[in-house]
Amino acid sequence: MTSLMAIPRKKSEVICFYDLQYRWSKRSTTRGVEIRIELNETPDGQQIVAQCPRVFRPDMVEDIIAFGRENGWKPEEKGTEITVRLTKRGLTLIT
């Protein structure tokens, strides 16, 4: 199990999705944008990492959260991060 660091409060945002608060941050990579999401109340829980194209809109965070929840992401529990990729065809699970 990988030990993950919580997403820093600076340079991150909070979104409320189905009555739960999630903290997310983005960073540029050579291939696009990487989005990290965790539960705001459980910063030591499982994170989801989304590899996104350079054109990223904040409303895509809700899609990533919903997809992650449907595919086994449990941010209230400790665990290794889940990685997904966002393409023109939608989200796909990588790990």
N, C-alpha and C positions, 0 to 999 in steps of 0.2 A: 504494500500500500504506500503510495506516495504521500509525503507530508506537504500539504498545500499551504501557502500563505494567503491570508485573507486579502481581499481586494482593498487597497487603500482608500480612505474616505476622500482624499484629495484626488482630483481628476477622475472621479467616478460619479455615477448618477444613481438615483433610486427610482424604481418604477413600481407601481402597485398593480398587480395582476391577480384577479380573482381573490381579492381581500388579503393577499400576501405581498409583503414588500421584498423586492429583489434589488441587489446592488449590482451594477454592471459597469464595465470599463472597456474602452477600446484602445487599440494601439495599431499603428501601421506596421506592416511587414513587407518583405520584398514581393509577396504574391497578392497582397490585398490588405484586409483589415482583420485583426483577431479580436473577438468579443469574449469576455469572461463574465460569467454570471454566477451569483450565489445568493442564498437567502440572506436578507439583511440582518435578521435576528439570529442566524446561525452561521457566522462567518467561518467556522471551522468545518462546515459540512461539505458535501460533494459539490464540485463546480462543474459547469458545462462550458466548453470552449468551442466557439464557432468560428470557422474560417470563412470569411465573407469576401465578396468582390470589393474593389475600391469604392464603388458607389454604394454607400451604406446609409440607410435612414434609421433613426432611432425607433420607428414603429416596427422594425424587423425584430427587435428584442422580444416582443410578445410572441411572435411566431417561433422563435428559438426556444423560449420557455415552454410553450405548449407542446412543441415537437419533443423536447427533452423529457417532459413529464410522461408523454405517451410512449416513450421508448426506454423507460427504466431509470431516468434521472431522479435521484432522491436527495435533494439538497439539504434535507433536515438530518441526514445521516452522514457519518464519515465514510469516505471511500475515494477511490481514484477518480480523477476527472473523466468526463465523457467528452469526446470530440465529435463535432458534426461539421459538415460542409454545406454552405449555402451556394447554390448555383441557379441558373436560369430555370432549371427544372424543379427547384425546391430544395428542401433539406434532406441530407442523407447522413446516416450514422457511420462514423469511421471507427470509433472504439467504444 
